[in-house]
């Protein structure tokens, strides 16, 4: 090869490299610019339960706070049914473009064991965004029911088995699971579980005197407990709720290791762009760490749990094993 040919070849290669760089640079800048403007359309948070329940309450509070702080549109879409499996399966199959997220409760970790088949793989189809809030679960009755604690309710239910039942949110939620565990521990085989699509509906059944007890998150029950319409017999939490200092925990009532919270977190389909996950994580944590939001959540029956995606995923995956052991030990039949 002659010297002139070698120089010409180097020029061609150099020119081709410059051309490639010239093409790639605008594309890269375009991608960055696209995410710099993210979100440029409404972000949707899917609640896998009906309106009015604890997960719906948290979702709407957080969405409103993010909207106010960023000027971006965040909408809530309720897709309840099948023990939250409909909503969780829907998000798992959604386009992972950063515009669809899931507001998940403990049902996400419970259902893999409780159901023989579910429309999502908890470890493959999702990644974590952030923890949001936690509410202790409760056992509540109408105030006129002549019982003061859980043991008195159990005794009354045994005495008149055909007159007592308990309402719960969907199968697979922690309130439904705690009701099933209570029945197993106390051998209350005749205590009928009346399952509703959401926690709000389950509580309304008690308020309308359709059922004699409701097992659910503190959040929807709190205002009715404060008004005196309902009586809380126990909270299934590690400690007493500050606003209910006279209400014992289930452990204090004689039920060992009976701790069942309703935890709320945000998850995303696995292939969601990291930039989108980071945006929602950052804005959610900002909203949660504001004094006003903490107070609003507390008044609604929640404690703020402002933790990022690593802590969120650690809790969720740990609970998959924990709830599997609880379900198997209690002998709860799979669906």
Residue pairs with C-beta under 8 A, 6 or more apart in sequence:
1 9
34 40
35 273
35 275
35 276
38 98
38 275
38 276
38 279
39 72
39 73
39 98
39 99
39 276
39 279
41 73
41 99
42 73
42 74
42 75
42 99
43 72
43 73
43 74
43 75
43 98
43 99
43 101
43 280
44 74
44 75
44 76
44 77
44 99
44 100
44 101
45 59
45 62
45 63
45 74
45 75
45 76
45 77
45 101
45 102
45 103
45 266
46 77
46 78
46 79
46 87
46 90
46 91
46 100
46 101
46 102
46 103
47 55
47 56
47 59
47 76
47 77
47 78
47 79
47 80
47 87
47 103
48 55
48 79
48 80
48 84
48 85
48 86
48 87
48 88
48 91
48 102
48 103
48 104
48 105
48 107
49 55
49 56
49 78
49 80
49 84
49 87
49 105
49 169
49 170
49 173
49 197
49 198
49 199
50 56
50 78
50 80
50 197
50 198
50 200
50 201
51 78
51 198
51 200
52 198
52 199
52 200
52 201
52 220
53 169
53 198
53 199
53 200
53 201
53 217
53 219
53 220
54 105
54 135
54 199
54 216
54 217
54 219
54 220
54 262
54 264
54 301
54 302
55 103
55 104
55 105
55 262
55 264
56 76
56 78
56 198
56 200
57 219
57 220
57 300
57 302
58 103
58 132
58 133
58 219
58 264
58 297
58 302
59 76
59 103
59 264
60 76
61 293
61 296
61 297
61 300
62 132
62 284
62 287
62 288
62 293
63 74
63 75
63 76
64 74
65 287
65 290
65 293
66 72
66 74
66 280
66 283
66 284
66 287
67 73
67 74
69 283
69 286
69 287
70 283
76 103
78 87
79 86
79 87
79 90
80 86
80 87
80 170
80 197
80 198
81 87
81 170
81 197
82 170
83 107
83 111
83 114
83 115
83 170
83 171
83 172
83 173
83 176
83 335
84 105
84 107
84 108
84 111
84 170
84 172
84 173
85 111
85 115
85 118
85 119
85 120
85 172
86 119
87 102
88 102
88 104
88 107
88 108
88 111
88 118
88 119
88 120
89 118
89 119
89 120
91 100
91 101
91 102
91 120
91 126
91 267
91 269
92 119
92 120
92 121
92 125
92 126
92 269
93 119
94 100
94 269
95 269
96 268
96 269
96 270
96 271
96 272
96 273
97 272
97 273
97 276
98 268
98 272
98 273
98 275
98 276
98 277
98 279
99 276
100 269
101 129
101 266
101 267
101 268
101 272
101 280
102 108
102 126
102 266
102 267
102 268
103 132
103 264
103 265
103 266
104 264
104 265
104 266
104 267
104 316
105 173
105 174
105 262
105 263
105 264
106 173
106 174
106 177
106 260
106 261
106 262
106 263
106 319
106 323
107 170
107 172
107 173
107 174
108 122
108 126
108 267
108 316
109 122
109 316
109 317
109 319
109 320
109 322
109 323
110 172
110 173
110 174
110 177
110 319
110 323
110 327
111 118
111 172
112 118
112 122
112 320
112 324
113 320
113 323
113 324
113 327
113 328
113 334
114 171
114 172
114 177
114 323
114 327
114 332
114 334
114 335
115 172
115 334
115 335
116 334
116 335
120 126
122 316
122 317
122 320
123 317
123 320
124 270
125 269
125 270
126 267
126 268
126 269
126 270
127 267
127 268
127 269
127 270
127 272
127 277
127 309
127 313
128 265
128 266
128 267
128 268
128 309
128 310
128 312
128 313
128 316
129 265
129 266
129 267
129 268
129 277
129 280
129 281
129 284
129 309
129 312
130 265
130 266
130 280
130 281
130 284
130 285
130 288
130 306
130 307
130 308
130 309
130 312
131 263
131 264
131 265
131 305
131 306
131 307
131 308
131 311
131 312
131 315
132 264
132 265
132 266
132 284
132 288
132 304
132 305
132 306
133 263
133 264
133 288
133 297
133 302
133 303
133 304
133 305
134 261
134 262
134 263
134 264
134 302
134 303
134 305
135 217
135 218
135 219
135 261
135 262
135 264
135 301
135 302
135 303
136 217
136 218
136 235
136 236
136 237
136 241
136 261
136 262
137 174
137 175
137 178
137 215
137 216
137 217
137 218
137 235
137 236
137 237
137 260
137 261
137 262
138 215
138 216
138 217
138 218
138 221
138 232
138 233
138 234
138 235
138 236
139 150
139 153
139 182
139 213
139 214
139 215
139 232
139 233
139 234
139 236
139 250
140 203
140 206
140 213
140 214
140 216
140 221
140 224
140 225
140 230
140 231
140 232
140 233
141 147
141 153
141 206
141 212
141 213
141 214
141 230
141 231
141 233
142 206
142 207
142 209
142 212
142 229
142 230
142 231
143 228
143 229
143 230
143 231
145 153
145 156
145 212
145 231
146 156
147 153
147 156
147 233
148 233
149 233
149 234
149 248
149 253
150 233
150 234
150 250
150 253
150 254
150 255
151 253
151 254
153 213
153 233
154 186
154 188
156 164
157 164
157 188
157 190
157 191
157 212
158 188
161 190
161 191
162 190
163 212
164 190
164 191
164 192
164 212
164 213
165 191
165 192
165 193
165 194
165 211
165 212
165 213
166 179
166 191
166 192
166 193
166 194
166 211
166 212
166 213
166 214
166 215
167 193
167 194
167 195
167 196
167 202
167 203
167 205
167 206
167 210
167 211
167 213
167 214
167 215
167 216
168 175
168 176
168 179
168 193
168 194
168 195
168 196
168 202
168 214
168 215
168 216
169 175
169 176
169 195
169 196
169 197
169 198
169 199
169 202
169 216
169 217
170 176
170 195
170 196
170 197
170 198
171 195
171 335
173 199
173 262
174 260
174 261
174 262
174 263
175 199
175 202
175 215
175 216
175 217
175 260
175 262
176 193
176 195
176 215
177 260
177 323
177 326
177 327
177 332
178 215
178 236
178 258
178 260
179 193
179 215
180 193
180 330
180 332
181 258
181 260
181 326
181 330
181 332
182 188
182 215
182 255
183 189
183 191
183 193
184 330
184 331
184 332
185 255
185 330
194 202
194 205
194 210
194 211
195 202
196 202
196 205
199 216
199 217
199 219
199 220
199 262
200 220
202 214
202 215
202 216
203 214
203 216
203 220
203 221
203 224
205 211
205 214
206 212
206 213
206 214
206 230
207 224
207 229
207 230
214 221
214 230
217 262
217 301
218 232
218 235
218 241
218 301
219 262
219 300
219 301
219 302
220 301
221 230
221 232
221 301
222 243
222 299
222 300
222 301
224 230
225 231
225 232
225 244
226 243
232 244
232 247
233 247
233 253
234 247
234 248
234 249
234 250
234 252
234 253
235 241
235 244
235 247
235 248
235 249
235 250
236 249
236 250
236 258
236 259
236 260
236 261
237 249
237 259
237 261
238 249
238 259
239 249
240 247
240 248
240 249
240 252
241 247
241 301
249 258
249 259
250 258
250 259
251 257
251 258
251 259
263 305
263 315
264 302
265 312
265 315
265 316
266 280
266 281
266 284
266 312
267 312
267 316
268 276
268 277
268 280
277 309
281 308
281 309
284 306
285 306
285 308
287 293
288 294
288 297
288 304
288 305
288 306
289 304
289 306
293 304
294 304
297 303
297 304
298 304
327 334
